[in-house]
């Protein structure tokens, strides 16, 4: 099968086939290992069961040990002392049942997978009581949080400003600001009064001031003339364009008169008179 190299998702590509075979092999090995462990556990359980049955049969056959206490039997037993008898007994209990830890881990993994897929659902799952999280409608939006932060900053700035104004340094700064504003206002009134008196001719103008004023007036007039000429040129161009649009016949005639050529110049250019 010819599969394009860009279709890496195709199930028949060599990489995907090798990956599937590798996963299948790993799954078979895992199943074989689990089956072997189960078989070994069952075999050991049967052996222990046979040993216990053999021991009970031996005691019954010999006719002793039915009314003897276990503690006395341990002391009278000539065999070696086993310090791990309890652990071995607990270990033997798990032979027929299987490995409990492994079963619990497997069950936990299965539950996690079913929860992710959505198969397993518990009552009250995802509620705020279990997750300890607030729902979206109880949370403050980020925009409002920024606005609240800005309002808090503004309030703190206003408080600092009010404290500064109430302090002696703030009062001194306020007086200096008023003095500067008053000086600016006085200077503005003086300039305005002087210009008004100059207009009425009540104040003499110096030669430097007169020259500068004349130069300014000349430059202004030149600028106005230049702008006026540009405006007239634009109006003339616009007028010509409008006449060409409204009366195209006259403009076409003029163009035809210019483009009409003589017979000889068209078909016999060699015989045409050279102007």
C-alpha positions as CSV (number, residue, x, y, z in Angstrom):
1,X,0.0,0.0,0.0
2,X,1.4,3.4,-1.0
3,X,0.7,5.8,1.8
4,X,1.8,9.4,1.5
5,X,4.4,10.4,4.1
6,X,2.3,13.3,5.4
7,X,-0.4,10.9,6.5
8,X,1.3,9.8,9.7
9,X,-2.1,9.2,11.4
10,X,-2.8,6.3,9.0
11,X,-3.2,3.0,10.7
12,X,-1.3,1.1,8.0
13,X,2.0,3.0,8.2
14,X,5.0,1.1,9.3
15,X,5.5,3.2,12.4
16,X,1.9,2.7,13.6
17,X,1.9,-1.0,12.8
18,X,5.2,-1.5,14.7
19,X,3.8,0.5,17.6
20,X,0.6,-1.6,17.7
21,X,2.6,-4.8,17.6
22,X,4.9,-3.6,20.4
23,X,1.9,-2.7,22.6
24,X,0.2,-6.0,21.9
25,X,3.5,-7.9,22.8
26,X,3.7,-5.9,26.0
27,X,0.1,-6.6,26.9
28,X,0.6,-10.4,26.3
29,X,3.7,-10.4,28.5
30,X,1.8,-8.5,31.2
31,X,-1.1,-11.0,31.0
32,X,1.3,-14.0,31.1
33,X,3.1,-12.5,34.1
34,X,-0.2,-12.0,36.0
35,X,-1.4,-15.5,35.1
36,X,1.9,-17.0,36.3
37,X,1.7,-15.1,39.6
38,X,-1.9,-16.3,40.0
39,X,-1.0,-19.9,39.2
40,X,1.9,-19.8,41.6
41,X,-0.2,-18.4,44.4
42,X,-2.9,-21.0,43.8
43,X,-0.3,-23.8,43.7
44,X,1.2,-22.6,47.0
45,X,-2.2,-22.4,48.5
46,X,-3.0,-26.0,47.5
47,X,0.3,-27.2,48.9
48,X,-0.3,-25.5,52.2
49,X,-3.8,-26.8,52.4
50,X,-2.5,-30.4,51.7
51,X,0.1,-29.9,54.4
52,X,-2.4,-28.8,56.9
53,X,-4.7,-31.7,56.1
54,X,-1.8,-34.1,56.3
55,X,-0.9,-32.7,59.8
56,X,-4.4,-33.0,61.0
57,X,-4.7,-36.6,59.7
58,X,-1.4,-37.5,61.4
59,X,-2.5,-36.1,64.7
60,X,-5.8,-38.0,64.4
61,X,-4.0,-41.2,63.4
62,X,-1.6,-41.0,66.4
63,X,-4.5,-40.2,68.7
64,X,-3.0,-37.2,70.4
65,X,-3.2,-33.5,70.3
66,X,-7.0,-33.1,70.3
67,X,-7.2,-31.7,73.9
68,X,-3.7,-30.3,74.1
69,X,-3.4,-26.5,74.1
70,X,-1.5,-24.9,71.2
71,X,0.8,-23.0,73.6
72,X,1.9,-26.2,75.3
73,X,2.4,-27.8,71.9
74,X,4.7,-25.0,70.9
75,X,6.8,-25.5,74.0
76,X,6.8,-29.3,73.7
77,X,7.6,-29.3,70.0
78,X,11.3,-30.2,69.6
79,X,11.6,-28.3,66.2
80,X,13.3,-24.9,65.9
81,X,11.6,-21.7,67.2
82,X,10.0,-19.7,64.3
83,X,10.1,-16.0,65.1
84,X,8.1,-15.0,62.0
85,X,5.2,-17.4,62.4
86,X,2.6,-14.6,62.4
87,X,4.0,-13.0,59.2
88,X,4.0,-16.4,57.5
89,X,0.4,-17.0,58.6
90,X,-0.7,-13.6,57.1
91,X,1.3,-14.4,54.0
92,X,-0.4,-17.8,53.6
93,X,-3.8,-16.2,53.9
94,X,-3.3,-14.2,50.8
95,X,-2.4,-17.2,48.6
96,X,-5.9,-18.1,47.7
97,X,-7.2,-14.5,47.6
98,X,-4.4,-13.0,45.6
99,X,-2.3,-9.9,46.0
100,X,-4.5,-7.4,47.7
101,X,-2.2,-4.4,47.1
102,X,-2.0,-5.2,43.4
103,X,-5.8,-5.5,43.2
104,X,-6.3,-2.2,45.0
105,X,-3.9,-0.4,42.6
106,X,-5.6,-1.9,39.6
107,X,-9.0,-0.9,40.9
108,X,-7.8,2.6,41.5
109,X,-6.3,2.9,38.0
110,X,-9.6,1.7,36.6
111,X,-11.6,4.2,38.6
112,X,-9.4,7.1,37.5
113,X,-9.7,6.0,33.8
114,X,-13.5,5.8,34.1
115,X,-13.7,9.2,35.8
116,X,-11.6,10.8,33.0
117,X,-13.8,9.2,30.3
118,X,-17.0,10.0,32.1
119,X,-18.3,6.5,32.8
120,X,-18.0,6.6,36.6
121,X,-19.8,9.5,38.3
122,X,-20.4,9.8,42.0
123,X,-23.2,11.8,43.7
124,X,-22.1,15.3,44.3
125,X,-19.0,15.0,42.2
126,X,-17.7,18.4,41.0
127,X,-19.7,20.3,43.7
128,X,-18.1,23.2,45.6
129,X,-18.4,21.2,48.9
130,X,-16.0,18.5,47.5
131,X,-13.7,20.5,45.3
132,X,-13.5,23.5,47.8
133,X,-13.6,25.9,44.9
134,X,-16.0,28.8,44.2
135,X,-18.1,28.6,41.1
136,X,-17.5,31.1,38.3
137,X,-20.6,33.2,39.2
138,X,-19.3,33.8,42.7
139,X,-15.8,34.9,41.6
140,X,-15.1,38.6,41.0
141,X,-14.2,39.2,37.3
142,X,-10.6,40.4,36.5
143,X,-11.9,43.6,35.1
144,X,-13.7,44.5,38.3
145,X,-10.7,43.5,40.3
146,X,-8.6,45.9,38.3
147,X,-11.2,48.6,38.8
148,X,-11.3,48.0,42.5
149,X,-7.6,48.1,42.7
150,X,-7.5,51.4,40.8
151,X,-10.2,52.9,43.1
152,X,-8.2,51.8,46.1
153,X,-5.0,53.3,44.6
154,X,-7.0,56.5,43.9
155,X,-8.4,56.6,47.4
156,X,-4.9,56.1,48.8
157,X,-3.5,58.9,46.5
158,X,-6.3,61.2,47.6
159,X,-5.6,60.5,51.2
160,X,-1.9,61.1,50.8
161,X,-2.7,64.4,48.9
162,X,-5.1,65.5,51.7
163,X,-2.4,64.7,54.3
164,X,0.2,66.6,52.3
165,X,-2.1,69.7,51.9
166,X,-2.8,69.7,55.6
167,X,0.9,69.6,56.5
168,X,3.0,72.8,56.7
169,X,5.0,71.9,53.6
170,X,1.8,71.5,51.6
171,X,0.6,75.0,52.7
172,X,3.9,76.5,51.6
173,X,3.6,74.8,48.2
174,X,0.1,76.0,47.8
175,X,1.2,79.6,48.5
176,X,4.0,79.4,46.0
177,X,1.6,78.0,43.3
178,X,-0.8,80.8,43.9
179,X,2.0,83.4,43.6
180,X,3.3,81.9,40.4
181,X,-0.3,81.9,38.9
182,X,-0.7,85.5,40.0
183,X,2.5,86.6,38.4
184,X,1.6,84.9,35.1
185,X,-1.8,86.5,35.1
186,X,-0.2,90.0,35.7
187,X,2.3,89.5,32.9
188,X,-0.5,88.4,30.5
189,X,-2.6,91.5,31.4
190,X,0.5,93.8,30.9
191,X,1.2,92.3,27.4
192,X,-2.5,92.6,26.4
193,X,-2.6,96.3,27.6
194,X,0.6,97.1,25.7
195,X,-0.6,95.6,22.5
196,X,-3.9,97.5,22.8
197,X,-2.1,100.8,23.3
198,X,0.2,100.0,20.4
199,X,-2.8,99.5,18.2
200,X,-4.2,102.9,19.2
201,X,-0.8,104.6,18.7
202,X,-0.4,105.6,22.3
203,X,2.9,103.7,22.7
204,X,5.9,104.3,20.6
205,X,7.3,101.3,18.7
206,X,11.0,100.8,18.4
207,X,12.8,100.3,15.1
208,X,13.7,96.6,15.8
209,X,10.1,95.8,16.7
210,X,8.9,97.7,13.6
211,X,11.2,95.8,11.3
212,X,10.3,92.4,12.8
213,X,6.6,93.3,12.5
214,X,7.1,94.4,8.9
215,X,8.9,91.1,8.0
216,X,6.2,89.1,9.6
217,X,3.5,91.0,7.7
218,X,5.4,90.5,4.4
219,X,5.9,86.8,5.0
220,X,2.2,86.4,5.8
221,X,1.2,88.2,2.6
222,X,3.5,86.1,0.5
223,X,2.2,82.9,2.1
224,X,-1.4,84.1,1.4
225,X,-0.6,84.9,-2.2
226,X,1.0,81.5,-2.7
227,X,-1.9,79.7,-1.2
228,X,-4.3,81.8,-3.3
229,X,-2.4,80.9,-6.5
230,X,-2.5,77.2,-5.6
231,X,-6.2,77.4,-5.0
232,X,-6.8,79.1,-8.4
233,X,-4.7,76.4,-10.2
234,X,-6.7,73.7,-8.5
235,X,-10.0,75.4,-9.5
236,X,-8.8,75.7,-13.1
237,X,-7.9,72.0,-13.3
238,X,-11.2,71.0,-11.7
239,X,-13.1,73.2,-14.2
240,X,-11.3,71.6,-17.2
241,X,-12.0,68.2,-15.9
242,X,-15.7,69.0,-15.5
243,X,-15.9,70.4,-19.0
244,X,-14.4,67.2,-20.4
245,X,-16.8,65.1,-18.5
246,X,-19.9,67.2,-19.3
247,X,-19.1,67.9,-23.0
248,X,-17.0,65.0,-24.3
249,X,-17.9,65.7,-27.9
250,X,-15.8,68.8,-28.2
251,X,-12.8,67.2,-26.5
252,X,-13.1,64.1,-28.8
253,X,-13.3,66.3,-31.9
254,X,-10.1,68.1,-30.9
255,X,-8.4,64.8,-30.4
256,X,-9.6,63.4,-33.7
257,X,-8.4,66.5,-35.6
258,X,-5.0,66.0,-34.0
259,X,-5.0,62.3,-34.8
260,X,-6.3,62.4,-38.5
261,X,-3.4,61.6,-40.8
262,X,-3.1,61.8,-44.6
263,X,-3.7,58.9,-47.0
264,X,0.0,58.8,-48.2
265,X,1.3,59.0,-44.7
266,X,-0.8,56.0,-43.6
267,X,-0.3,53.6,-46.6
268,X,2.8,55.0,-48.3
269,X,4.9,56.5,-45.6
270,X,7.9,56.6,-48.0
271,X,6.1,58.9,-50.4
272,X,4.7,61.2,-47.7
273,X,6.0,64.7,-47.5
274,X,8.3,65.2,-44.6
275,X,7.3,68.3,-42.7
